[in-house]
Amino acid sequence: MRSNRWIRNTRRTPFAVSPLACLTALLAFGIACQPEPPSPPELEGEGEGGSAWLSGTVDERFQAVGSQMGGFSQAMLEVGHRYEDLYWAIQDGNWAYAEYQLEKIGDAVERGIIRRPGRAESAESLFLDAPLPEMMDAVHSGDEDRIRAQFEAFTLSCNQCHVVEEMEFVVIGPPEARRTSVQPEGAER
Ligand code: HEC
């Protein structure tokens, strides 16, 4: 089963105000215990092209970060890169690295779905439900012929989804040149 491993629980309560304390404060000093929305911190370089470019309300700043993260194409850039490394891992017989890349490809597609739920149906039915786990099974078998055959089916599933998602002009195939800096096993360190 897939899990949202990458989502960390970032919910933190810096301090808790008990209802009784609120009531006491309210009665004693007329202080309302409505939590104040945090105001944007004063950051160095704001508006000067520095790194502190986020401004506006908390919602506006989250929106800005979300938009910077991009949508499905950002996920696909990562998937494309990892697909290449997966290919070279298979050429090298480096099954541990192949498994690693497959896991990361799955994670990237799932993150893409969170950002663009409209892609979920194709991503799941054409990729996550079968081709990805089947490729993983093949890698686990360590049977080179089976792995190579499965890689073709795996590639086909990328392209099938591109057709269904009206991205038929993005045609995936094994890379011609090694761009990864990850070396074959046994290479000099
Ligand atoms: C949901 C079905 C789906 C699956 C499965 C899928 N893709 Fe994509 N792919 C897309 C869509 C949609 C885009 C265009 C994204 C956009 O413009 O928002 C895309 C774009 C791409 C791009 C171009 C990215 C860019 O912006 O430069 C690459 C590379 C790519 N996919 C690689 C792959 C590879 C490799 C696989 C298989 C391992 C794969 N894709 C599987 C839907 C899919």
Residues whose N, C-alpha, C, O or C-beta is under 5 A from the ligand:
A	BS01	HEC	F72 S73 M76 L77 V79 G80 Y83 R119 S122 A123 F127 F154 S157 C158 C161 H162 E165 M167 V170 I172
